[in-house]
Amino acid sequence: MRAINPWINFNGNAQEAFNFYKSVFGGEFLKVVRFKDLASDEFTVPESEADKLMHISLFAIIKT
């Protein structure tokens, strides 16, 4: 099985983009990490950034 693992940066609309990719390719989100999930005393996150995605992984099997 072939796989692609691109790293893509978005300007605040990653959730919207990945929902679109999921609607096109199908599959499921294997991992979703938001900035607030990693917040700590050493890594503070502004409330305006807390719900933004830091990492998301979409797993889809595409048959050719």
SULTA-V45616 format. One record per residue. N is the residue number from 0. RES is the residue in one letter. BURIAL is + if it has 24 or more other C-alpha atoms within 12 Angstrom, else -. Layout:
N,RES,BURIAL
N,RES,BURIAL
This chain:
0,M,-
1,R,-
2,A,-
3,I,-
4,N,-
5,P,-
6,W,-
7,I,-
8,N,-
9,F,-
10,N,-
11,G,-
12,N,-
13,A,+
14,Q,+
15,E,-
16,A,-
17,F,+
18,N,-
19,F,-
20,Y,-
21,K,-
22,S,-
23,V,-
24,F,-
25,G,-
26,G,-
27,E,-
28,F,-
29,L,-
30,K,-
31,V,-
32,V,-
33,R,-
34,F,-
35,K,-
36,D,-
37,L,-
38,A,-
39,S,-
40,D,-
41,E,-
42,F,-
43,T,-
44,V,-
45,P,-
46,E,-
47,S,-
48,E,-
49,A,-
50,D,-
51,K,+
52,L,+
53,M,+
54,H,+
55,I,+
56,S,+
57,L,+
58,F,-
59,A,-
60,I,-
61,I,-
62,K,-
63,T,-
